[in-house]
Amino acid sequence: MARIPYIDSEECMSCGSCAETCPDVFQMNDTLGFAEVVNPHGASEDEIQEAIDMCPAQCIHWNEEGLLAARAGGVNMRTGMARPAARTSALKWQMPGLVIRAHDPDDPGAY
């Protein structure tokens, strides 16, 4: 089973190290204020591990594909639905390797 990286957004300090090391996997989201996994299979596991090792916040972790990480915002294991992470004014739901933002009419930056 393949491993996929995920970022604990509460721990990320937005240094950009991961995005510099593996730009096809990680990108900085200045609006949200932390890095995101945009393509968990965009580099080899060795290259991703290098980004993990270089992260000063140690906020990037491995997860087995298909399993949900309770760390990244929390997941209701009964339903498989992610709980909202509270770091942004827009409603943000997070699962390892995937970020979905629901439309918030009061947030002009939301889509």
Secondary structure, 3 states (H helix, E strand, C coil): CCEEEEECCCCCCCCCHHHHHCCCCEEEECCCCEEEECCCCCCCHHHHHHHHHHCCCCCEEEEECCCCCCCCCCECCCCCCECEECCCCCCEEEECCEEEECCCCCCCCCC
